């Protein structure tokens, strides 16, 4: 979408710490007939990119997973041109994101895992009021604003919803800490819990995300 928006005279650099994720991005660009997309395997906390080089930057469901997101924001601001803008989408609080919080709570309970402090790591560490805005301002961004965005997810069936929830990396990383028997129990409990979202039109659930925006 970014490559289509900047047009043939603009370029998009897709970055990630995972080479396999970038291979998927590159393949998607080729499939869409786009030739203005480059990829770079890099840690956002240590961006090996030129200062004042980019007009804009975006992050979708990633910023909150970076261990030192303060350093990442500082690096992102550095590589933006003066007046450049950065927008990041993150998850809201657990009570407003049941599609994520329910599976995680079940895995922690079944596996008797110790939950990390929310401010250290996890999908929800930037979701509490004021946290995302403060992170932007601490990194030096100006004209900071945070917008609440309601999201509605639909799947034709509970089975397809379950297939989707098995994909995200954080949940998979939690699951591997459980024994085979515990994993089977956790998936069964998740499926039962998700039954509350099934109606005559299939699976339908809402959750909330935040979009932070700031200007260099």
C-alpha positions in Angstrom: 0.0 0.0 0.0 2.8 2.4 0.8 4.5 1.6 -2.5 1.3 2.3 -4.4 0.8 5.5 -2.6 4.3 7.0 -3.3 3.9 6.1 -7.0 6.6 5.2 -9.5 8.8 8.2 -8.6 9.0 7.2 -5.0 10.6 4.3 -3.2 9.7 2.3 -0.1 12.2 0.5 2.1 10.7 -2.4 4.1 12.8 -3.3 7.1 12.6 -6.1 9.6 14.8 -8.2 11.9 13.5 -11.3 10.1 14.8 -12.1 6.6 11.9 -14.5 6.0 9.3 -11.8 6.7 11.0 -9.5 4.2 11.0 -12.3 1.6 7.3 -12.4 1.9 7.1 -8.6 1.6 9.3 -8.7 -1.5 7.2 -11.5 -3.1 4.0 -9.6 -2.4 5.5 -6.5 -4.1 6.5 -8.5 -7.1 3.1 -10.1 -7.3 1.5 -6.7 -7.2 3.8 -5.6 -10.1 5.6 -3.1 -7.9 9.3 -2.3 -8.7 9.8 0.5 -6.1 10.2 -1.6 -3.0 13.5 -2.5 -1.4 14.1 -4.6 1.7 16.7 -4.5 4.4 17.3 -6.9 7.3 18.1 -4.6 10.2 17.4 -4.1 13.9 15.3 -0.9 14.4 17.2 -0.2 17.6 20.3 0.2 15.5 19.2 1.5 12.1 22.2 1.5 9.7 20.6 4.2 7.5 21.5 7.7 6.5 20.3 10.5 8.7 17.6 12.8 7.3 16.9 10.4 4.4 13.2 9.5 4.5 10.0 11.5 4.1 7.9 9.2 6.2 8.0 6.0 8.2 5.3 3.6 9.3 5.1 0.7 11.7 2.2 -1.8 11.9 1.8 -3.9 15.0 5.6 -4.0 15.6 6.8 -1.0 17.8 5.5 -2.5 21.0 7.5 -5.7 20.4 10.9 -4.0 20.1 12.7 -4.5 23.4 14.0 -0.9 23.6 11.3 1.0 21.8 12.7 4.3 23.1 15.9 3.6 21.2 13.9 2.5 18.1 11.9 5.7 18.1 15.1 7.8 18.4 16.6 6.0 15.4 13.4 6.3 13.4 13.4 10.1 14.1 17.0 10.4 13.1 16.6 8.9 9.6 13.5 11.1 8.9 13.9 14.3 7.0 13.0 17.5 9.0 9.3 17.7 8.9 9.0 13.9 8.2 6.3 12.0 9.9 6.2 8.6 11.6 3.0 6.7 12.3 2.8 3.5 14.3 -0.2 1.2 15.0 -0.1 -0.7 18.3 -2.6 -2.7 20.3 -4.7 -1.1 23.0 -5.1 -2.6 26.5 -5.9 -6.3 27.1 -9.5 -5.8 28.0 -10.0 -4.1 24.7 -8.2 -6.7 22.6 -9.8 -10.1 23.5 -8.6 -11.8 20.4 -5.1 -11.5 21.7 -5.5 -11.3 25.5 -7.7 -14.4 25.8 -5.3 -16.9 24.1 -2.3 -15.4 26.0 -4.1 -15.6 29.4 -5.0 -19.2 28.7 -1.4 -20.2 27.7 0.0 -18.5 30.8 -2.5 -20.3 33.1 -2.2 -23.7 31.5 1.6 -23.5 31.4 1.9 -21.8 34.8 4.1 -19.2 33.1 5.2 -16.0 34.8 3.9 -13.0 32.9 6.6 -10.4 32.1 6.0 -6.9 33.4 3.8 -5.1 30.8 6.3 -2.3 30.5 9.1 -4.7 29.5 7.7 -6.7 26.7 4.4 -7.7 25.1 1.7 -6.6 22.7 0.0 -4.3 25.3 3.0 -2.4 26.7 2.1 0.7 24.7 -1.6 0.5 25.1 -2.2 2.2 28.4 -3.3 5.9 28.3 -0.5 8.3 27.7 2.3 5.6 27.2 2.5 5.9 23.4 2.3 9.6 23.3 5.0 9.9 26.0 7.3 7.6 24.0 7.0 9.8 20.9 7.7 12.9 22.9 10.7 11.4 24.7 12.2 10.6 21.3 11.9 14.2 20.3 8.9 14.1 18.0 6.6 17.1 17.7 2.9 17.5 16.9 2.3 14.1 18.6 -1.2 12.7 18.5 -2.7 9.3 19.3 -5.9 8.0 17.7 -8.1 5.2 18.8 -9.2 2.8 16.0 -11.9 0.2 16.5 -11.2 -3.0 14.5 -13.8 -5.7 13.5 -12.5 -9.1 12.5 -14.8 -11.5 10.7 -14.2 -15.1 9.7 -16.7 -17.5 8.0 -16.3 -20.0 10.8 -14.7 -20.7 14.2 -12.2 -23.1 12.5 -10.9 -20.3 10.2 -10.6 -17.9 13.2 -8.6 -20.5 15.0 -6.3 -21.0 12.0 -5.7 -17.2 12.0 -4.9 -17.1 15.7 -2.3 -19.8 15.4 -0.2 -17.5 13.1 1.1 -14.6 15.2 4.7 -15.1 16.4 4.3 -14.0 20.1 1.6 -16.6 20.8 3.7 -19.3 19.0 6.7 -18.4 21.1 4.6 -18.8 24.3 3.2 -22.1 23.1 6.6 -23.7 22.6 7.2 -23.3 26.3 4.4 -25.7 27.0 4.5 -29.5 26.8 2.6 -31.2 24.0 -0.2 -32.1 26.4 -0.4 -28.5 27.7 -0.5 -27.1 24.2 -3.4 -29.4 23.2 -5.2 -28.3 26.4 -4.5 -24.6 25.7 -5.7 -24.8 22.1 -8.9 -26.6 23.2 -9.6 -23.9 25.8 -8.9 -21.1 23.4 -11.4 -22.6 20.9 -14.0 -22.9 23.6 -13.5 -19.3 24.7 -13.7 -18.1 21.2 -17.2 -19.7 20.9 -18.6 -16.5 22.4 -17.8 -14.7 19.2 -19.7 -17.1 16.9 -23.1 -16.1 15.6 -25.4 -16.8 12.7 -23.0 -15.0 10.4 -19.9 -16.8 11.5 -17.1 -15.5 13.8 -17.1 -11.8 14.5 -15.1 -9.9 17.2 -14.0 -6.4 17.8 -10.9 -5.0 19.3 -9.1 -1.7 19.6 -5.8 -0.4 18.3 -4.0 2.9 18.7 -2.3 4.9 15.9 0.4 7.3 17.1 1.7 10.1 14.8 4.6 12.4 15.3 6.7 14.9 13.2 10.4 15.4 13.3 
